[in-house]
Amino acid sequence: MPYIKQITVDKATGLVKKELEKAIKRAGRVWNIVQIMSLNGRVMKESMEMYGATMFAESPVSRQQREMLAVVVSKANHCVY
């Protein structure tokens, strides 16, 4: 199994700490998909902003349809989460 260094909330500083704390506030924990970006706070921030816009912003595609699309893509990619 590959190993990628990650920064935990207790060791994070600056933008990374801020983004990890936002993740906890949003989901009650830091999911691996967010944690893996901890070496680059800007990437983490931009990625979460894109996710928020994709899933929650006004769109002709309903929230439910977006979730269904996410499930189908995850299944096609053999994601286990």
Buried (B, 14 or more C-beta within 10 A) or exposed (E): EEEEEBBEBEEBEEEBBBBBEBBEEEEEEBEEEBBBBBEEBEEBBEBBEEEEEEEEEEEEEEEEEBEEEBEEEEEEEEEEE
